[in-house]
Amino acid sequence: MIRTRFAPSPTGYLHLGGARTALFSWAYARRHGGRFLLRIEDTDTERSTAASTQAILDAMTWLGLDYDEGPFFQMQRLDRYRAVVEQLLASGHAYPCYASKEELDSLREQQRARGEKPRYDGRWRPENAKGKVPPPGVKPVIRFRNPDDGVVEWDDLVKGPIRFANAELDDLVILRADGVPTYNLGVVVDDWDMDCNHVLRGDDHVNNTPRQINIFRALGAELPRFGHIPMILGADGERLSKRHGAVSVMQYPEDGYLPEALNNYLARLGWSHGDAEIFSLAQLRDWFDLAHVNRSPAQFDPVKLLWLNAHWLKQASDDRLAQLVAPRLAAVGFDTARGPALDTVVALYKERSETVVHLTEAVGIFYHRPPVPQALRDAQYSRESTVPLNALASRLQSVAWTAADIGATIKAVAAEHGVKMPKVAMPLRAMLTGQAQSPAIDAICALLGRDETLARIDAERPHWPQ
């Protein structure tokens, strides 16, 4: 059975690259009837926070990426890592190193001065440490003894064959002096213990993979299949960062995006299924394969993401959107109980909105009386409109209150006074909505109700030219 995992570090927010890795790992497991695990790699004790952990869990829930096992936390497995280190020490695949930070910094400086690649020189390998007395009071780190020769190679599920010479790899630290494992040890032990046989991750981990393969082999463990997904770049070709608009995944719901849109966008960002541009999470689950993951980096396009969000907003039910909009209106003091049913208002505006934020701003006019900007009054109120507007206000007091009857009344009043329809409808729109554009004005009136419509008209009468 295929078993994949998503294993973020809670040292900051979950960003788009991490979310896409989670999405691909989830989809690959689901496509093949496998299992998807969530693991929190929290061994960076200085930078890991509970808030970041919660943000990861919240993002997974919001995106709909359900996991079958976990979340597992590495800091709850320290005894297991230390036992594996003891195994590696006993087999000669690891050794204690007493080199101080100052020693190692000096070593790197000397290597750079000689034009060499900075790397650990093996000074505490057993054969090099004969006769050396460990400095008193110093707790050593434990280093993995990397093979001196040969190559490490694997057939990457995304990139194809990859090959490293062992001579290019030094002896990495696998256990810190405080007994906490480093990333490369923890991930190997976890993937081994949890039987994660397909590891999909960002291609910034390619250089870690040969080291991990050597640790797997030293433990006599079966290797997983590796697939490294190219990174996401900004429009300028640089690595995606905050200056490109890259934010926490949980900023997207705050900004009014739907999970369907972000999942759709991230899936299409570096993967394709024919010409399909718009598809659901269920369709991705049924279609996803690794053969169509691009080998080159993808570029983030916020305009396309916004376009997709507008599409998925239109597909969302009115009731669901009303539930998303209601707390936003309440936060600015608008009482949706004193106005038309929110789902009916949402239905009128969702075709014109790109985000839940835009939708909230648009429907707010039904729950508070918006001011009419003077520039809008100057543009829409005219002497030619005053008489028909007075006549319309009088007629609206008794007309049947349906959009169809209101619309017919507006047309009739304009015709009776010899003016074009916009001469009545446009100033009416301004006084009811405070805007120059809106959905059909008869629909606006119908939802506002007779009393509120007439009250807004009366409030603007003093501003009409005589």
Buried (B, 14 or more C-beta within 10 A) or exposed (E): EBBBBBBBBBBBBBBBBBBBBBBBBBBBBBBBEBBBBBBBBBBBEEEBEEEBBEBBBBBBEBBEBEBBEBBBBBBEBBEBBBEBBEBBBEEEBBBBBBBEEEEBEEBBEEBEEEEEEEBBBBBBBEEEBEEEEEEEEEEBBBBBBBBEEEEBEBEBBBBEEBEBEBEEBBBBBBBBBEEBBBBBBBBBBBBBEBEBBBBBBBBEBBEBBBBBBBBBBBBEBEBBBBBBBBBBBBEEEEBBEEEBBBBBBBEBBEEBBBBBBBBBBBBBBBBBBEEEBBBBBEBBBEBBEBEEBEEEBBBBEEEBBBBBBBBBBEEBEBEEBBEBBBEBBEEEEBEBEEBBEBBBBBBBBBEBBBBBBBBBBBBBBBBBBBEBEEEBBEEBBBEBBBBBBBBBBEBBEEBEBEBEBBBBBBBBBBEEBEBEBEBBBBBBBBBBBBBEEBBBBBBBBBBBBBEBBBEBBEEBEEBBEE
